[in-house]
Amino acid sequence: MIGALITKRKVAAAFDALNRHDLDVFLKGWRDDATFIYPGNIPASGAYTGKDAIRAWFQNLLDQYPTIEFTVKRVAVSNPFDLTGNTVAMAEWDIKETNRDGFSAENSGVTVITLRWGKAVRIKDYLFDTGEEWRKSWGAQ
């Protein structure tokens, strides 16, 4: 259970760092060879491998959305007794954001995080709404 508590705290802290636009703290828990996968069919969609590519993707996110607020609703951990961090965590969240053009939007999603030795190695987002409002908020119409 202690492993699950540590993992839940780390996941919540990562979202808090993203809300503060603190990419150094946000990426501290990611392996150098991690892969991040973002859904949809916009220019930001796709798989990004390596911390530099992932940092660039999240910098683009923060540039696109100067105002961003994730609210983590719950975090679940697949292996609550693992102290080494070899597990999968899932975070359910809501987001409120305003893009650089002043367009405000809300969405919900789930992030699935595969951890090895306590560091994120594969992260995949699943979004509730990838329709017109989401596309408009990204500037992809």
N, C-alpha and C positions, 0 to 999 in steps of 0.2 A: 504493500500500500504506500510506503514511503516514496517509491519510485514514481508512482502515479501522481502523488502530491507535488513532487519536484517538477515533473513534466507539465502538469497543469499550470503551475506558477510560471514556468518558463514561457509557455505558449501565451498566457495572458500578458506577461511582461513584453513579449515581442510585439503584440498588437498595440500595447501602450506606447512603445518606442516608435512604431509606425505613425501613430496619431500625433506624436511630437516631432515627426519628420527627422528622427534620429536614426539614420541608416547604419551608423557604426554599431550602435547597441542592437538594433534590429537584426543585423547580419552576424552578430557575434556567435549565435547558436547554429550557424549553418556551416557545413563542411565546405572546403574549397572546391570540391568536385560535385556539389549538389546540383540538382535539376529542379527548376520551377516550371510548372505547366499552367498556362492561363487559357481559359476556354474562349470559344467564339470564332468569328471570322472578321476580325478587325486587325489593323496593323499591329496592335499590341498582343494579339493572340499568338500562342505557340509554346514551344519548349525552349527554355533558356538554361544552358549548362555552364557551370563555373561561377564563382562568386563575382567576378567582374561583370559578366553578362547579366547576372541577377541584380547586382547593384544598379547597373544601367537601367534595367527594366523598372525597378522600384523608384529610381530617380525620375524617370519619365512619368510614372504614376503621380509622384508628388508635384512635379512640374505641371502636369495636366490638372491636378486637383489641389490647389493651394489650401483649400479647406477640406479636411477629410477626418471623419470620426467613425472608427470601428467600435461597435459595442459587442463584446463577446458574451453570448448568451449561455454557452456551456462548452466544456471541454471533456471529451471522453478519451480514455487510454485503454488500449487493447490488452496490455499485459501489466496489471497493477503491481505485481510483485517483482518486476525487473528493476534492479538497481543499476544496471549498466546502461540503460537507455536504449536498448534494442527493442523497439516497440513501434506502434502506430498510434498517433494521437489525431483526433478529429475535433476541430473547433467550429462551432456554429456561431455565426455572427450576422449582425445588421450593419449597414454602412449608410452614412449620410455624407454627401460630398457636394462641393461646388467647384465647377471647373474654372479654368482661367478666363473663360468668356462670361462667367456669372451664372451659368446654367446649373441649377440645383437638382439633384437626383438622390434616390434612395434605392437600396437593393439589399438582398440577403444572400447568404451563401454558406458553404461549408468548405473548410480547408482540411485536406488530409495530409498529414505530416508523417513521413517515415523517418525514424530516428535510429542511428547506429552509434553506439557509445556516447549517447547524449547529444549528438549533433544531427541536425536535419540534413538528410541526404536526398530526399525526394519530396516535393511539396506540390500538391495539385489543388487548384481552386475549382469549385463547382458553384455556379451562380444561379440564383432563382430566375432572374430576368436578364436575358440577353437580346431583348427586343429593341424596338426603335428608340426608347428613352435611353437605354444603356449605350447604344451606338451613338446617339446624339451627344451624350455626356463625354464620350471619348473623342468627339469631333469627327466621327466616321459615319457619314450619312449616305 
